[in-house]
């Protein structure tokens, strides 16, 4: 089975930085898109940033000037560098991987268990 292992979450003060990592393991698929989503208490899960194998990135407007997503294709790992963190960034952050399969259904979404990021003074 495909497994996503997230790390890097924690408690930080406003203005500080944090870097999240997510490593994918397991065979039977080729990774297409890797990304990060987050869910704050009482709110729906929202997209934070995504990156394709070719390096094309997409960011939510609320984070595009502060966060940077990157990936190491050889290690099947995606990173999220979060700078100038704000209290409103507080959420559980989930790693997401879209894998391409050789058989039906030809693509699958995989999700990590989530890592909590708390920004508070």
C-alpha positions, 0 to 999 in steps of 0.5 A: 500500500502507498503510505505518506509520512508527514513531519515538521509540524509543531507550535510556533509564534507569529512571524516564525518559519516552519518546514513540512516534509512528506515522503511517499512510499509503496509501488504500483504507481507513478507520482503526478502531483504532490501537494499540501492541504489544510483544515482548520477547526470548523472549516473545510479542507482547502488547498495550500499548494501543489507541484507537478513532476515538472515543477509547475506550482500552484498556491492559494492566494493567502499563502503565495507570498509566504509559502514555497512548495518543492519536491525531490522526485528521486526521493518521492518527497514534497516539502512546504516551506512556511515563512511569516506564519500567521495565527490564521495558518493554524490547521492540520496540514495534509500531504496529498499525492496523485498517482498514475496507475497502469490499470483502472482507475488509472489515477488515485489520490493518497492522503497523509494522516496530517500534521498539526501546525499551531501559530500562537503567541 
